[in-house]
Amino acid sequence: MSYTLHDTPIGRMLLATAAGKVVASSFGDEETMTHRLAHAISPRVLRQSAPLDDVRRQLDEFLAGRRKSFDLTVDLTLATDFQRLVLADLPRLTSYGRTTTYGELAGEIERPKAARAVGTALGANPLCVVLPCHRVIGASGALTGYAGGLDAKRFLLNLESKS
């Protein structure tokens, strides 16, 4: 398994791949994330950027407004079963430039009373930006929590609204 730290306009992200699949695009700190990767996927976690060149390129293109979707194979090994349920259809339910609410997303997964649980699941999304949890907002339209911080969420939503 390979990982790298990648500086972006929304902050430093840890990107990781295993067996050709993206397993993390996270704002989490390096020590915590590498420990999590070692425990969940493989004890051999190597810091090497070359295997992540395509991931970095696509992320940079997305953050520069030159890409609207990712062409990456993802692996939700780091997600809980409930997170997988929430994240699985997220790109379809929140297409580029379109937001949804925690409550609407809870309804889509047939758990209409689970808006808070959906928020918690999205808050621990191991594939930030790639799986667009930034497109989920409060019922009032308010920007609520985001792993990269509200400035990062605002940046991403503004970027998408310009296209």
N, C-alpha and C positions, 0 to 999 in steps of 0.2 A: 504494500500500500504506500502511495506517495502523497505528500502534501507540500503545500507552499503557502507563504504569507503573501498577500497581494494588496498593495495600496490602491485604493479606489477613491473617487470623489465623495463617497459616502462613508469612508473609513477603511481600516485594515480588515481584510477578510482572510480567513483560513479556508483554503480550497483543498479538497482531498479526493482522491480517486482510488478505487480498488477494482481489479479485474476489468478495467476499461469502463467502469461506471462511476459517476460522480456521487460520492457519499456525503460530502459536506461542502457547503459554501456558507460559512458561519462567521458571525462577529465575535464568537467566544474566544477567550484567551488561549494562547498556544498550548500551555501546559494542560489545562483542563480538557481541551479538545483532543489533543494527541493521546491522553490517557483514556478518554472515552473511545476513541478509534481503536486503540490497542486492545481494550477490553471487549468491545463489541465485534470487531472484525478480524484483526490480526495483531499479534504482539510485535510484528515487524513493521514499524511505521517509519518511513524514511523521508527526510526533508529533501525533496528534489523537485525542481520546477518543470523540467522538460516534459514529463508525462501529463502535465496540466496546461501545456501551451494552448491547446484548443479551448479549454475552459476559460482561461484568462483572456484569450482573444475575444471570445463570444461575450464575456462579461463586460470587457472594455467597450465593445461595439454597442452593447445594450445601453450602458451608462452614458455613451456619447450620443445616443439617439439614432444610431445607424442600424439597429436591430430591434425587432419587436417581439421575437420569441427565440427560444433556445433550441438548438438541435443537439441535445445531449441525452445520453441514456443515464437515468438516475437510479439510485438504489436507496430505498428508505430504511435500511438496516438500523440506523440510529433513531428511528422514530418508533413510538409506541403503537400499538394496534389502533388506538383511537386517533392518534396523529395521522396514521396512514389513511384512515377513513376520511379525515378532514382534508388532507393534502392531495389525495389521489386525483380529484377532479378540479382542484383549484385553478389550474390554467384555463380550463374550459369555462368555469363559472365566473371567472374574472378576466376576461380577455383584455388585451392591451388597451389602456385608457379607460377601462370600465371598472368601477368598484362595486362591491357588495357589502352588506353589513354582517356582523357576527350572527345576528338572528336569522337573516336570510340564508346564510351558509348552514346554520344549524337545521333549518327547515329542509334544505336540499339533501342533507344526509339523513333525513327522517328522524331527527332528534330535536324537535322544535323548542324544547325547553333547555337546551344545552348551549345557549349562546356564550355563557361564561366559560364553559369547558372548551368550546371552540376557540375562544380567545387564549386560553391557557395553552392549548395544543399549538396554535399558531405562534405563540410567544417562544416556543421551544423548537420551532421549525429548523431542522438541520440543513435545509437547502434554501436559505434566504435568497431572494431575488430570482433564483432559478425557478423556484416554486413561489409564486408571487403573493406571499402573505401580506405584503405592503398594500395590496389592493382591497383589504378588508378594513372597514372603518366602523365607527360607532353608529348606532341608529339615528342619532341626531346629526350625523355628518362630521362629527368631531374625530380628529385623529387621536387614536388611543395607542397604547404601547406598541413598540417595535423593538426587536432585539438590537438593531443598529441605532436606536434612538429616534425621536420624533423628527429631528432635522433630516435624517436619512430618509425616513418615510415621506416627508414633505418633498424632498428632492426628487424621489422616484415618481411620486404622483404628479408633480409639476412637469417632469420630463415627459411623462406619458400624455398629459393633457395638451401638450404643445403639438403633438403629432396628429 
